[in-house]
Amino acid sequence: MRILLMCAMLAASSDTALLKAFYTQVEGTDPEYGQVAIEKNDLPHREIEHFVWLIQVLAPGDASQWQRKLNAAVDPKHGSFRVTRATPEEERAVAEGKIVLQR
C-alpha cells in the first residue's frame, strides 16, 4: 500500500510544481485579499507563515507567470504578491504529507 501511495504521489508531482507566494498587504486594508486571490485561482495551497503560502500549480510552474496571475486577482491598492520556487525542504514536506495542501 505504501509503495502504491508513493508511486501516486510521484506521478502527481511530475505534473505539478510547488511555488511560494508572499503577500504584502497595504496598511489599513483587509488582509484576506491575499487568501481570496489564491482561492480565485483555485490552487491547492497552505499558509505556512503569516501572508506566506505554498501553492501547487501545473508544471513547469513559472513563478513570474503566477506572480502576474495572483496580482491580477487582487487590487494593487490592497496589496501585492511576490512568487518564488518553494525550497527543496518544503517540496519534501508536501510530498511526505507533513504539509497538507487544501483547496
Jmol script that loads the backbone (N, CA, C; Angstrom):
load data "model"
ATOM      1  N   MET A   1       0.822  -1.196   0.000  1.00  0.00           N
ATOM      2  CA  MET A   1       0.000   0.000   0.000  1.00  0.00           C
ATOM      3  C   MET A   1       0.866   1.259   0.000  1.00  0.00           C
ATOM      4  N   ARG A   2       1.915   1.270   0.816  1.00  0.00           N
ATOM      5  CA  ARG A   2       2.796   2.435   0.859  1.00  0.00           C
ATOM      6  C   ARG A   2       3.464   2.673  -0.488  1.00  0.00           C
ATOM      7  N   ILE A   3       3.859   1.597  -1.163  1.00  0.00           N
ATOM      8  CA  ILE A   3       4.504   1.740  -2.467  1.00  0.00           C
ATOM      9  C   ILE A   3       3.528   2.351  -3.461  1.00  0.00           C
ATOM     10  N   LEU A   4       2.299   1.904  -3.436  1.00  0.00           N
ATOM     11  CA  LEU A   4       1.273   2.444  -4.325  1.00  0.00           C
ATOM     12  C   LEU A   4       1.055   3.935  -4.052  1.00  0.00           C
ATOM     13  N   LEU A   5       0.995   4.298  -2.785  1.00  0.00           N
ATOM     14  CA  LEU A   5       0.816   5.701  -2.420  1.00  0.00           C
ATOM     15  C   LEU A   5       1.997   6.544  -2.886  1.00  0.00           C
ATOM     16  N   MET A   6       3.209   6.062  -2.702  1.00  0.00           N
ATOM     17  CA  MET A   6       4.400   6.794  -3.133  1.00  0.00           C
ATOM     18  C   MET A   6       4.418   6.961  -4.652  1.00  0.00           C
ATOM     19  N   CYS A   7       4.045   5.915  -5.380  1.00  0.00           N
ATOM     20  CA  CYS A   7       4.004   5.999  -6.845  1.00  0.00           C
ATOM     21  C   CYS A   7       2.975   7.037  -7.295  1.00  0.00           C
ATOM     22  N   ALA A   8       1.824   7.055  -6.641  1.00  0.00           N
ATOM     23  CA  ALA A   8       0.788   8.027  -6.986  1.00  0.00           C
ATOM     24  C   ALA A   8       1.264   9.447  -6.710  1.00  0.00           C
ATOM     25  N   MET A   9       1.960   9.636  -5.596  1.00  0.00           N
ATOM     26  CA  MET A   9       2.471  10.963  -5.258  1.00  0.00           C
ATOM     27  C   MET A   9       3.530  11.407  -6.260  1.00  0.00           C
ATOM     28  N   LEU A  10       4.396  10.500  -6.667  1.00  0.00           N
ATOM     29  CA  LEU A  10       5.433  10.846  -7.638  1.00  0.00           C
ATOM     30  C   LEU A  10       4.823  11.186  -8.993  1.00  0.00           C
ATOM     31  N   ALA A  11       3.829  10.427  -9.389  1.00  0.00           N
ATOM     32  CA  ALA A  11       3.174  10.696 -10.671  1.00  0.00           C
ATOM     33  C   ALA A  11       2.493  12.060 -10.644  1.00  0.00           C
ATOM     34  N   ALA A  12       1.834  12.361  -9.543  1.00  0.00           N
ATOM     35  CA  ALA A  12       1.158  13.655  -9.428  1.00  0.00           C
ATOM     36  C   ALA A  12       2.163  14.791  -9.394  1.00  0.00           C
ATOM     37  N   SER A  13       3.262  14.581  -8.713  1.00  0.00           N
ATOM     38  CA  SER A  13       4.225  15.668  -8.557  1.00  0.00           C
ATOM     39  C   SER A  13       4.921  16.014  -9.866  1.00  0.00           C
ATOM     40  N   SER A  14       5.018  15.064 -10.805  1.00  0.00           N
ATOM     41  CA  SER A  14       5.663  15.377 -12.078  1.00  0.00           C
ATOM     42  C   SER A  14       4.784  16.285 -12.946  1.00  0.00           C
ATOM     43  N   ASP A  15       3.495  16.332 -12.649  1.00  0.00           N
ATOM     44  CA  ASP A  15       2.566  17.187 -13.389  1.00  0.00           C
ATOM     45  C   ASP A  15       2.388  18.554 -12.739  1.00  0.00           C
ATOM     46  N   THR A  16       2.943  18.709 -11.537  1.00  0.00           N
ATOM     47  CA  THR A  16       2.746  19.947 -10.790  1.00  0.00           C
ATOM     48  C   THR A  16       4.077  20.503 -10.296  1.00  0.00           C
ATOM     49  N   ALA A  17       4.012  21.752  -9.878  1.00  0.00           N
ATOM     50  CA  ALA A  17       5.179  22.412  -9.285  1.00  0.00           C
ATOM     51  C   ALA A  17       4.710  23.118  -8.019  1.00  0.00           C
ATOM     52  N   LEU A  18       5.613  23.249  -7.069  1.00  0.00           N
ATOM     53  CA  LEU A  18       5.290  23.913  -5.817  1.00  0.00           C
ATOM     54  C   LEU A  18       5.977  25.273  -5.782  1.00  0.00           C
ATOM     55  N   LEU A  19       5.167  26.304  -5.590  1.00  0.00           N
ATOM     56  CA  LEU A  19       5.678  27.670  -5.519  1.00  0.00           C
ATOM     57  C   LEU A  19       5.367  28.255  -4.147  1.00  0.00           C
ATOM     58  N   LYS A  20       6.025  29.357  -3.844  1.00  0.00           N
ATOM     59  CA  LYS A  20       5.833  30.047  -2.573  1.00  0.00           C
ATOM     60  C   LYS A  20       5.390  31.474  -2.880  1.00  0.00           C
ATOM     61  N   ALA A  21       4.225  31.860  -2.359  1.00  0.00           N
ATOM     62  CA  ALA A  21       3.651  33.180  -2.627  1.00  0.00           C
ATOM     63  C   ALA A  21       3.695  34.032  -1.360  1.00  0.00           C
ATOM     64  N   PHE A  22       4.318  35.194  -1.477  1.00  0.00           N
ATOM     65  CA  PHE A  22       4.443  36.149  -0.370  1.00  0.00           C
ATOM     66  C   PHE A  22       3.510  37.320  -0.659  1.00  0.00           C
ATOM     67  N   TYR A  23       2.591  37.591   0.262  1.00  0.00           N
ATOM     68  CA  TYR A  23       1.642  38.694   0.081  1.00  0.00           C
ATOM     69  C   TYR A  23       2.050  39.870   0.952  1.00  0.00           C
ATOM     70  N   THR A  24       2.108  41.051   0.353  1.00  0.00           N
ATOM     71  CA  THR A  24       2.375  42.285   1.089  1.00  0.00           C
ATOM     72  C   THR A  24       1.096  43.106   1.093  1.00  0.00           C
ATOM     73  N   GLN A  25       0.525  43.253   2.267  1.00  0.00           N
ATOM     74  CA  GLN A  25      -0.722  43.982   2.450  1.00  0.00           C
ATOM     75  C   GLN A  25      -0.438  45.478   2.510  1.00  0.00           C
ATOM     76  N   VAL A  26      -1.294  46.262   1.883  1.00  0.00           N
ATOM     77  CA  VAL A  26      -1.230  47.713   2.031  1.00  0.00           C
ATOM     78  C   VAL A  26      -1.834  48.045   3.396  1.00  0.00           C
ATOM     79  N   GLU A  27      -1.136  48.860   4.156  1.00  0.00           N
ATOM     80  CA  GLU A  27      -1.576  49.203   5.509  1.00  0.00           C
ATOM     81  C   GLU A  27      -3.007  49.725   5.504  1.00  0.00           C
ATOM     82  N   GLY A  28      -3.793  49.193   6.436  1.00  0.00           N
ATOM     83  CA  GLY A  28      -5.178  49.628   6.582  1.00  0.00           C
ATOM     84  C   GLY A  28      -6.180  48.864   5.732  1.00  0.00           C
ATOM     85  N   THR A  29      -5.710  47.910   4.933  1.00  0.00           N
ATOM     86  CA  THR A  29      -6.631  47.131   4.097  1.00  0.00           C
ATOM     87  C   THR A  29      -6.890  45.774   4.736  1.00  0.00           C
ATOM     88  N   ASP A  30      -7.902  45.097   4.236  1.00  0.00           N
ATOM     89  CA  ASP A  30      -8.275  43.781   4.746  1.00  0.00           C
ATOM     90  C   ASP A  30      -7.231  42.753   4.324  1.00  0.00           C
ATOM     91  N   PRO A  31      -6.627  42.044   5.275  1.00  0.00           N
ATOM     92  CA  PRO A  31      -5.588  41.070   4.936  1.00  0.00           C
ATOM     93  C   PRO A  31      -6.108  39.854   4.170  1.00  0.00           C
ATOM     94  N   GLU A  32      -7.420  39.657   4.144  1.00  0.00           N
ATOM     95  CA  GLU A  32      -7.983  38.493   3.461  1.00  0.00           C
ATOM     96  C   GLU A  32      -7.879  38.578   1.941  1.00  0.00           C
ATOM     97  N   TYR A  33      -7.540  39.732   1.401  1.00  0.00           N
ATOM     98  CA  TYR A  33      -7.420  39.851  -0.054  1.00  0.00           C
ATOM     99  C   TYR A  33      -6.383  38.879  -0.611  1.00  0.00           C
ATOM    100  N   GLY A  34      -5.317  38.619   0.127  1.00  0.00           N
ATOM    101  CA  GLY A  34      -4.302  37.666  -0.328  1.00  0.00           C
ATOM    102  C   GLY A  34      -4.865  36.261  -0.454  1.00  0.00           C
ATOM    103  N   GLN A  35      -5.555  35.808   0.577  1.00  0.00           N
ATOM    104  CA  GLN A  35      -6.169  34.480   0.572  1.00  0.00           C
ATOM    105  C   GLN A  35      -7.190  34.372  -0.557  1.00  0.00           C
ATOM    106  N   VAL A  36      -7.987  35.406  -0.731  1.00  0.00           N
ATOM    107  CA  VAL A  36      -9.020  35.398  -1.772  1.00  0.00           C
ATOM    108  C   VAL A  36      -8.394  35.286  -3.160  1.00  0.00           C
ATOM    109  N   ALA A  37      -7.284  35.971  -3.384  1.00  0.00           N
ATOM    110  CA  ALA A  37      -6.618  35.899  -4.695  1.00  0.00           C
ATOM    111  C   ALA A  37      -6.171  34.476  -4.998  1.00  0.00           C
ATOM    112  N   ILE A  38      -5.651  33.782  -3.997  1.00  0.00           N
ATOM    113  CA  ILE A  38      -5.226  32.391  -4.190  1.00  0.00           C
ATOM    114  C   ILE A  38      -6.441  31.517  -4.479  1.00  0.00           C
ATOM    115  N   GLU A  39      -7.507  31.706  -3.717  1.00  0.00           N
ATOM    116  CA  GLU A  39      -8.714  30.904  -3.912  1.00  0.00           C
ATOM    117  C   GLU A  39      -9.380  31.192  -5.257  1.00  0.00           C
ATOM    118  N   LYS A  40      -9.314  32.426  -5.747  1.00  0.00           N
ATOM    119  CA  LYS A  40      -9.876  32.755  -7.069  1.00  0.00           C
ATOM    120  C   LYS A  40      -9.199  31.953  -8.171  1.00  0.00           C
ATOM    121  N   ASN A  41      -7.932  31.616  -7.971  1.00  0.00           N
ATOM    122  CA  ASN A  41      -7.188  30.832  -8.960  1.00  0.00           C
ATOM    123  C   ASN A  41      -7.336  29.334  -8.734  1.00  0.00           C
ATOM    124  N   ASP A  42      -8.153  28.946  -7.740  1.00  0.00           N
ATOM    125  CA  ASP A  42      -8.465  27.541  -7.456  1.00  0.00           C
ATOM    126  C   ASP A  42      -7.198  26.692  -7.308  1.00  0.00           C
ATOM    127  N   LEU A  43      -6.269  27.168  -6.481  1.00  0.00           N
ATOM    128  CA  LEU A  43      -4.991  26.481  -6.298  1.00  0.00           C
ATOM    129  C   LEU A  43      -4.949  25.707  -4.988  1.00  0.00           C
ATOM    130  N   PRO A  44      -4.446  24.475  -5.024  1.00  0.00           N
ATOM    131  CA  PRO A  44      -4.140  23.811  -3.755  1.00  0.00           C
ATOM    132  C   PRO A  44      -3.089  24.661  -3.038  1.00  0.00           C
ATOM    133  N   HIS A  45      -3.322  24.926  -1.750  1.00  0.00           N
ATOM    134  CA  HIS A  45      -2.440  25.848  -1.043  1.00  0.00           C
ATOM    135  C   HIS A  45      -2.410  25.550   0.450  1.00  0.00           C
ATOM    136  N   ARG A  46      -1.456  26.142   1.131  1.00  0.00           N
ATOM    137  CA  ARG A  46      -1.380  26.106   2.591  1.00  0.00           C
ATOM    138  C   ARG A  46      -0.610  27.338   3.044  1.00  0.00           C
ATOM    139  N   GLU A  47      -1.188  28.090   3.962  1.00  0.00           N
ATOM    140  CA  GLU A  47      -0.466  29.224   4.549  1.00  0.00           C
ATOM    141  C   GLU A  47       0.513  28.650   5.567  1.00  0.00           C
ATOM    142  N   ILE A  48       1.805  28.897   5.363  1.00  0.00           N
ATOM    143  CA  ILE A  48       2.833  28.328   6.238  1.00  0.00           C
ATOM    144  C   ILE A  48       3.398  29.357   7.213  1.00  0.00           C
ATOM    145  N   GLU A  49       3.189  30.615   6.919  1.00  0.00           N
ATOM    146  CA  GLU A  49       3.526  31.744   7.791  1.00  0.00           C
ATOM    147  C   GLU A  49       2.493  32.811   7.483  1.00  0.00           C
ATOM    148  N   HIS A  50       2.450  33.844   8.321  1.00  0.00           N
ATOM    149  CA  HIS A  50       1.507  34.931   8.068  1.00  0.00           C
ATOM    150  C   HIS A  50       1.824  35.552   6.706  1.00  0.00           C
ATOM    151  N   PHE A  51       0.856  35.515   5.798  1.00  0.00           N
ATOM    152  CA  PHE A  51       0.972  36.066   4.440  1.00  0.00           C
ATOM    153  C   PHE A  51       1.979  35.326   3.559  1.00  0.00           C
ATOM    154  N   VAL A  52       2.269  34.069   3.853  1.00  0.00           N
ATOM    155  CA  VAL A  52       3.155  33.252   3.010  1.00  0.00           C
ATOM    156  C   VAL A  52       2.457  31.917   2.771  1.00  0.00           C
ATOM    157  N   TRP A  53       2.228  31.601   1.491  1.00  0.00           N
ATOM    158  CA  TRP A  53       1.544  30.364   1.120  1.00  0.00           C
ATOM    159  C   TRP A  53       2.419  29.512   0.219  1.00  0.00           C
ATOM    160  N   LEU A  54       2.291  28.201   0.379  1.00  0.00           N
ATOM    161  CA  LEU A  54       2.771  27.274  -0.637  1.00  0.00           C
ATOM    162  C   LEU A  54       1.587  27.047  -1.558  1.00  0.00           C
ATOM    163  N   ILE A  55       1.821  27.125  -2.858  1.00  0.00           N
ATOM    164  CA  ILE A  55       0.759  26.899  -3.838  1.00  0.00           C
ATOM    165  C   ILE A  55       1.234  25.856  -4.842  1.00  0.00           C
ATOM    166  N   GLN A  56       0.327  24.972  -5.211  1.00  0.00           N
ATOM    167  CA  GLN A  56       0.650  23.935  -6.194  1.00  0.00           C
ATOM    168  C   GLN A  56       0.027  24.337  -7.523  1.00  0.00           C
ATOM    169  N   VAL A  57       0.863  24.360  -8.560  1.00  0.00           N
ATOM    170  CA  VAL A  57       0.432  24.780  -9.896  1.00  0.00           C
ATOM    171  C   VAL A  57       0.849  23.718 -10.907  1.00  0.00           C
ATOM    172  N   LEU A  58       0.329  23.824 -12.111  1.00  0.00           N
ATOM    173  CA  LEU A  58       0.744  22.906 -13.170  1.00  0.00           C
ATOM    174  C   LEU A  58       2.204  23.146 -13.529  1.00  0.00           C
ATOM    175  N   ALA A  59       2.922  22.064 -13.797  1.00  0.00           N
ATOM    176  CA  ALA A  59       4.326  22.164 -14.210  1.00  0.00           C
ATOM    177  C   ALA A  59       4.378  22.861 -15.562  1.00  0.00           C
ATOM    178  N   PRO A  60       5.380  23.640 -15.828  1.00  0.00           N
ATOM    179  CA  PRO A  60       6.633  23.772 -15.084  1.00  0.00           C
ATOM    180  C   PRO A  60       6.563  24.757 -13.932  1.00  0.00           C
ATOM    181  N   GLY A  61       5.464  25.480 -13.766  1.00  0.00           N
ATOM    182  CA  GLY A  61       5.315  26.365 -12.623  1.00  0.00           C
ATOM    183  C   GLY A  61       6.198  27.596 -12.688  1.00  0.00           C
ATOM    184  N   ASP A  62       5.973  28.409 -13.687  1.00  0.00           N
ATOM    185  CA  ASP A  62       6.739  29.640 -13.866  1.00  0.00           C
ATOM    186  C   ASP A  62       6.342  30.652 -12.782  1.00  0.00           C
ATOM    187  N   ALA A  63       7.274  30.964 -11.878  1.00  0.00           N
ATOM    188  CA  ALA A  63       6.983  31.852 -10.746  1.00  0.00           C
ATOM    189  C   ALA A  63       6.545  33.242 -11.202  1.00  0.00           C
ATOM    190  N   SER A  64       7.180  33.782 -12.227  1.00  0.00           N
ATOM    191  CA  SER A  64       6.813  35.135 -12.675  1.00  0.00           C
ATOM    192  C   SER A  64       5.410  35.152 -13.283  1.00  0.00           C
ATOM    193  N   GLN A  65       5.048  34.088 -13.987  1.00  0.00           N
ATOM    194  CA  GLN A  65       3.701  33.994 -14.555  1.00  0.00           C
ATOM    195  C   GLN A  65       2.656  33.942 -13.434  1.00  0.00           C
ATOM    196  N   TRP A  66       2.929  33.145 -12.398  1.00  0.00           N
ATOM    197  CA  TRP A  66       1.976  33.038 -11.296  1.00  0.00           C
ATOM    198  C   TRP A  66       1.950  34.301 -10.453  1.00  0.00           C
ATOM    199  N   GLN A  67       3.045  35.002 -10.382  1.00  0.00           N
ATOM    200  CA  GLN A  67       3.049  36.290  -9.686  1.00  0.00           C
ATOM    201  C   GLN A  67       2.103  37.257 -10.404  1.00  0.00           C
ATOM    202  N   ARG A  68       2.171  37.282 -11.738  1.00  0.00           N
ATOM    203  CA  ARG A  68       1.261  38.133 -12.517  1.00  0.00           C
ATOM    204  C   ARG A  68      -0.200  37.721 -12.315  1.00  0.00           C
ATOM    205  N   LYS A  69      -0.462  36.406 -12.339  1.00  0.00           N
ATOM    206  CA  LYS A  69      -1.841  35.923 -12.175  1.00  0.00           C
ATOM    207  C   LYS A  69      -2.400  36.285 -10.804  1.00  0.00           C
ATOM    208  N   LEU A  70      -1.605  36.080  -9.766  1.00  0.00           N
ATOM    209  CA  LEU A  70      -2.086  36.404  -8.421  1.00  0.00           C
ATOM    210  C   LEU A  70      -2.285  37.908  -8.257  1.00  0.00           C
ATOM    211  N   ASN A  71      -1.365  38.691  -8.792  1.00  0.00           N
ATOM    212  CA  ASN A  71      -1.509  40.146  -8.696  1.00  0.00           C
ATOM    213  C   ASN A  71      -2.702  40.652  -9.503  1.00  0.00           C
ATOM    214  N   ALA A  72      -3.053  39.956 -10.578  1.00  0.00           N
ATOM    215  CA  ALA A  72      -4.234  40.329 -11.361  1.00  0.00           C
ATOM    216  C   ALA A  72      -5.524  40.060 -10.582  1.00  0.00           C
ATOM    217  N   ALA A  73      -5.452  39.164  -9.596  1.00  0.00           N
ATOM    218  CA  ALA A  73      -6.632  38.797  -8.817  1.00  0.00           C
ATOM    219  C   ALA A  73      -6.823  39.662  -7.571  1.00  0.00           C
ATOM    220  N   VAL A  74      -5.896  40.586  -7.314  1.00  0.00           N
ATOM    221  CA  VAL A  74      -6.020  41.471  -6.155  1.00  0.00           C
ATOM    222  C   VAL A  74      -5.765  42.913  -6.607  1.00  0.00           C
ATOM    223  N   ASP A  75      -6.601  43.809  -6.149  1.00  0.00           N
ATOM    224  CA  ASP A  75      -6.434  45.226  -6.494  1.00  0.00           C
ATOM    225  C   ASP A  75      -5.139  45.735  -5.858  1.00  0.00           C
ATOM    226  N   PRO A  76      -4.270  46.393  -6.624  1.00  0.00           N
ATOM    227  CA  PRO A  76      -2.994  46.855  -6.074  1.00  0.00           C
ATOM    228  C   PRO A  76      -3.138  47.834  -4.908  1.00  0.00           C
ATOM    229  N   LYS A  77      -4.309  48.435  -4.752  1.00  0.00           N
ATOM    230  CA  LYS A  77      -4.491  49.326  -3.599  1.00  0.00           C
ATOM    231  C   LYS A  77      -4.661  48.528  -2.301  1.00  0.00           C
ATOM    232  N   HIS A  78      -4.840  47.196  -2.422  1.00  0.00           N
ATOM    233  CA  HIS A  78      -4.967  46.331  -1.247  1.00  0.00           C
ATOM    234  C   HIS A  78      -3.676  45.586  -0.927  1.00  0.00           C
ATOM    235  N   GLY A  79      -2.894  45.246  -1.950  1.00  0.00           N
ATOM    236  CA  GLY A  79      -1.659  44.503  -1.705  1.00  0.00           C
ATOM    237  C   GLY A  79      -1.106  43.909  -2.980  1.00  0.00           C
ATOM    238  N   SER A  80      -0.018  43.159  -2.819  1.00  0.00           N
ATOM    239  CA  SER A  80       0.614  42.532  -3.985  1.00  0.00           C
ATOM    240  C   SER A  80       1.355  41.270  -3.567  1.00  0.00           C
ATOM    241  N   PHE A  81       1.631  40.442  -4.571  1.00  0.00           N
ATOM    242  CA  PHE A  81       2.332  39.177  -4.369  1.00  0.00           C
ATOM    243  C   PHE A  81       3.726  39.205  -4.971  1.00  0.00           C
ATOM    244  N   ARG A  82       4.597  38.437  -4.343  1.00  0.00           N
ATOM    245  CA  ARG A  82       5.900  38.072  -4.904  1.00  0.00           C
ATOM    246  C   ARG A  82       5.929  36.551  -4.849  1.00  0.00           C
ATOM    247  N   VAL A  83       6.286  35.901  -5.945  1.00  0.00           N
ATOM    248  CA  VAL A  83       6.243  34.436  -6.020  1.00  0.00           C
ATOM    249  C   VAL A  83       7.624  33.897  -6.370  1.00  0.00           C
ATOM    250  N   THR A  84       8.034  32.847  -5.651  1.00  0.00           N
ATOM    251  CA  THR A  84       9.306  32.164  -5.888  1.00  0.00           C
ATOM    252  C   THR A  84       9.057  30.662  -5.923  1.00  0.00           C
ATOM    253  N   ARG A  85      10.082  29.916  -6.252  1.00  0.00           N
ATOM    254  CA  ARG A  85      10.005  28.454  -6.136  1.00  0.00           C
ATOM    255  C   ARG A  85      10.016  28.095  -4.655  1.00  0.00           C
ATOM    256  N   ALA A  86       9.352  27.027  -4.297  1.00  0.00           N
ATOM    257  CA  ALA A  86       9.429  26.513  -2.932  1.00  0.00           C
ATOM    258  C   ALA A  86      10.811  25.896  -2.726  1.00  0.00           C
ATOM    259  N   THR A  87      11.229  25.806  -1.483  1.00  0.00           N
ATOM    260  CA  THR A  87      12.523  25.198  -1.185  1.00  0.00           C
ATOM    261  C   THR A  87      12.417  23.680  -1.314  1.00  0.00           C
ATOM    262  N   PRO A  88      13.543  22.992  -1.498  1.00  0.00           N
ATOM    263  CA  PRO A  88      13.508  21.524  -1.524  1.00  0.00           C
ATOM    264  C   PRO A  88      12.909  20.942  -0.238  1.00  0.00           C
ATOM    265  N   GLU A  89      13.171  21.577   0.898  1.00  0.00           N
ATOM    266  CA  GLU A  89      12.610  21.099   2.166  1.00  0.00           C
ATOM    267  C   GLU A  89      11.087  21.215   2.168  1.00  0.00           C
ATOM    268  N   GLU A  90      10.570  22.313   1.631  1.00  0.00           N
ATOM    269  CA  GLU A  90       9.117  22.492   1.551  1.00  0.00           C
ATOM    270  C   GLU A  90       8.505  21.493   0.582  1.00  0.00           C
ATOM    271  N   GLU A  91       9.158  21.259  -0.543  1.00  0.00           N
ATOM    272  CA  GLU A  91       8.670  20.262  -1.500  1.00  0.00           C
ATOM    273  C   GLU A  91       8.623  18.879  -0.857  1.00  0.00           C
ATOM    274  N   ARG A  92       9.661  18.550  -0.108  1.00  0.00           N
ATOM    275  CA  ARG A  92       9.717  17.253   0.569  1.00  0.00           C
ATOM    276  C   ARG A  92       8.606  17.152   1.625  1.00  0.00           C
ATOM    277  N   ALA A  93       8.380  18.222   2.385  1.00  0.00           N
ATOM    278  CA  ALA A  93       7.338  18.210   3.415  1.00  0.00           C
ATOM    279  C   ALA A  93       5.952  17.996   2.806  1.00  0.00           C
ATOM    280  N   VAL A  94       5.694  18.588   1.650  1.00  0.00           N
ATOM    281  CA  VAL A  94       4.414  18.381   0.972  1.00  0.00           C
ATOM    282  C   VAL A  94       4.330  16.944   0.453  1.00  0.00           C
ATOM    283  N   ALA A  95       5.393  16.461  -0.172  1.00  0.00           N
ATOM    284  CA  ALA A  95       5.399  15.095  -0.718  1.00  0.00           C
ATOM    285  C   ALA A  95       5.209  14.050   0.377  1.00  0.00           C
ATOM    286  N   GLU A  96       5.761  14.316   1.558  1.00  0.00           N
ATOM    287  CA  GLU A  96       5.665  13.365   2.671  1.00  0.00           C
ATOM    288  C   GLU A  96       4.387  13.545   3.487  1.00  0.00           C
ATOM    289  N   GLY A  97       3.582  14.538   3.155  1.00  0.00           N
ATOM    290  CA  GLY A  97       2.337  14.764   3.877  1.00  0.00           C
ATOM    291  C   GLY A  97       2.496  15.535   5.178  1.00  0.00           C
ATOM    292  N   LYS A  98       3.676  16.075   5.434  1.00  0.00           N
ATOM    293  CA  LYS A  98       3.877  16.881   6.648  1.00  0.00           C
ATOM    294  C   LYS A  98       3.193  18.241   6.502  1.00  0.00           C
ATOM    295  N   ILE A  99       3.126  18.732   5.280  1.00  0.00           N
ATOM    296  CA  ILE A  99       2.345  19.927   4.956  1.00  0.00           C
ATOM    297  C   ILE A  99       1.259  19.467   3.989  1.00  0.00           C
ATOM    298  N   VAL A 100       0.014  19.634   4.388  1.00  0.00           N
ATOM    299  CA  VAL A 100      -1.115  19.187   3.571  1.00  0.00           C
ATOM    300  C   VAL A 100      -1.751  20.406   2.907  1.00  0.00           C
ATOM    301  N   LEU A 101      -1.834  20.350   1.597  1.00  0.00           N
ATOM    302  CA  LEU A 101      -2.435  21.448   0.841  1.00  0.00           C
ATOM    303  C   LEU A 101      -3.950  21.304   0.833  1.00  0.00           C
ATOM    304  N   GLN A 102      -4.642  22.426   0.747  1.00  0.00           N
ATOM    305  CA  GLN A 102      -6.111  22.443   0.689  1.00  0.00           C
ATOM    306  C   GLN A 102      -6.552  23.261  -0.509  1.00  0.00           C
ATOM    307  N   ARG A 103      -7.796  23.106  -0.903  1.00  0.00           N
ATOM    308  CA  ARG A 103      -8.368  23.938  -1.979  1.00  0.00           C
ATOM    309  C   ARG A 103      -9.325  24.916  -1.384  1.00  0.00           C
TER     310      ARG A 103
END
end "model"
wireframe off; spacefill off
backbone 0.3
color backbone group
